Amino acid sequence: MDVFDFAIQMEKDGYQFYQEQSRRLEDPAARNMMISLAEDEKRHEQTLRQMKQGRLGLVKGEVMPGMKNVFQTLVDEGRGFDNEQDSLTKVLQKALGMERDSISMYFRLAEKAETGEEQAVWKALEAEEHRHAKVIGLAIEYIENPATVLEDAEFQFYGHEGTP
């Protein structure tokens, strides 16, 4: 299996994981977060397929607009995530591990890149996975202590206060 096939498979696995969780979780905000993450993984897979075909393209980094809606919903409804029996926490911890694995892989690939353009794409994918890890970490923090997270600058980035 070449590096592109491996990376594509990791993104497909991430997509399938987030899709499965979006169907399984009962909390609408948690489902929306999983759907947003799945959409990003699908976009990453498409970027990797283009790279494999020799068409290096720019990875479109965004402030995950779906995440803004997730946290905005929670704020508007004055509630936290439904975390019955720590099920959401467990899902998020697994997701965080997957994202960290992707970060490591893209970091290594960027170091080994043969061209600057290729390196830029690997670094952009790494940055996307960092964003996923941050928002997942933020969701875990929100479950544990919503009041503190609401005041956090990182939450404001994804939340309702002057989001780009």
C-alpha positions in Angstrom: 0.0 0.0 0.0 1.5 3.3 -1.0 1.4 6.5 1.2 -1.6 7.9 -0.6 -3.6 4.7 -0.3 -2.8 4.6 3.4 -3.7 8.3 4.0 -6.9 7.8 1.9 -7.8 4.8 4.0 -7.3 6.7 7.2 -9.6 9.5 6.0 -12.2 7.0 4.9 -12.0 5.3 8.3 -12.5 8.7 10.0 -15.4 9.5 7.7 -17.0 6.1 8.5 -16.4 6.5 12.3 -18.0 10.0 12.4 -20.9 8.9 10.2 -21.6 5.9 12.4 -21.5 8.1 15.5 -23.8 10.6 13.9 -26.4 7.9 13.5 -25.8 6.4 17.0 -25.7 9.4 19.2 -29.0 10.8 20.4 -27.9 14.4 21.2 -28.6 16.6 18.2 -25.6 18.8 18.9 -23.3 15.8 19.1 -24.8 14.4 15.9 -24.1 17.7 14.1 -20.6 17.8 15.3 -20.0 14.2 14.0 -21.6 15.2 10.7 -19.3 18.2 10.3 -16.2 16.1 11.1 -17.3 13.5 8.6 -17.7 16.1 5.9 -14.2 17.3 6.5 -12.8 13.8 6.4 -14.5 13.3 3.0 -13.0 16.5 1.7 -9.6 15.3 2.9 -10.1 12.0 1.1 -10.9 13.9 -2.1 -7.8 16.1 -1.8 -5.6 12.9 -1.3 -7.2 11.3 -4.4 -6.3 14.4 -6.4 -2.7 14.3 -5.0 -2.4 10.6 -6.0 -3.3 11.5 -9.5 -0.6 14.1 -9.6 -2.9 17.1 -9.2 -1.7 18.9 -6.1 -4.3 21.3 -4.9 -4.8 23.7 -2.1 -6.4 22.2 1.0 -9.2 24.6 1.8 -8.9 25.3 5.5 -12.0 26.6 7.1 -13.2 27.4 10.6 -15.5 24.4 10.5 -18.8 26.2 10.2 -20.7 23.2 11.5 -18.9 23.5 14.8 -20.1 27.1 15.2 -23.6 25.8 14.9 -23.1 23.0 17.3 -21.8 25.2 20.1 -24.3 28.0 19.2 -27.1 25.5 19.7 -25.8 24.5 23.1 -25.5 28.1 24.2 -28.9 29.0 22.9 -30.5 26.1 24.6 -28.5 26.7 27.8 -27.4 23.1 28.0 -24.5 20.8 27.7 -24.1 17.7 25.5 -26.1 14.7 26.5 -23.4 12.4 27.9 -25.4 9.5 29.2 -23.0 7.0 30.9 -20.0 8.9 29.5 -20.8 7.5 26.0 -20.1 10.8 24.2 -16.9 11.3 26.2 -15.7 7.9 25.1 -16.5 8.6 21.5 -14.7 12.0 21.6 -11.7 10.4 23.3 -11.5 7.8 20.5 -11.9 10.6 17.9 -9.2 12.6 19.5 -6.8 9.6 19.3 -7.7 9.2 15.6 -7.0 12.9 14.9 -3.7 12.7 16.7 -2.7 9.7 14.6 -3.5 11.7 11.5 -1.6 14.7 12.7 1.5 12.6 13.3 1.2 10.9 9.8 0.8 14.2 8.0 3.7 15.7 9.9 6.0 12.8 8.9 4.8 13.0 5.3 5.5 16.8 5.2 9.0 16.1 6.5 9.6 13.6 3.7 7.9 15.6 0.9 9.9 15.9 -2.3 8.6 19.3 -3.4 7.6 22.4 -1.6 4.1 22.2 -3.1 3.7 18.6 -1.8 4.9 19.6 1.6 2.4 22.5 1.7 -0.5 20.1 1.1 0.7 17.7 3.8 1.1 20.6 6.2 -2.4 22.0 5.3 -3.9 18.5 6.0 -2.0 18.4 9.3 -3.4 21.8 10.2 -6.9 20.6 9.4 -6.5 17.6 11.7 -5.1 20.0 14.4 -8.4 22.0 14.1 -10.4 18.8 14.5 -8.3 17.8 17.6 -8.9 21.3 19.1 -12.6 21.2 18.6 -12.9 17.7 19.9 -10.8 18.7 23.0 -13.0 21.7 23.4 -16.1 19.5 23.3 -14.6 17.2 26.0 -13.9 20.3 28.1 -17.4 21.5 27.5 -18.8 18.3 28.8 -16.6 18.5 31.9 -17.1 22.1 32.7 -19.4 24.1 30.4 -19.2 27.4 32.4 -15.4 27.6 32.1 -15.4 26.7 28.4 -18.0 29.4 27.6 -15.5 32.0 28.8 -12.6 30.4 26.9 -11.1 32.3 23.9 -10.9 29.0 21.9 -14.7 28.5 22.5 -15.3 32.0 21.3 -13.5 31.1 18.1 -15.9 28.3 17.4 -18.9 29.7 19.3 -21.1 32.7 19.0 -18.9 35.7 19.8 -17.6 37.4 16.7 -16.7 34.2 14.8 -15.0 34.8 11.5 
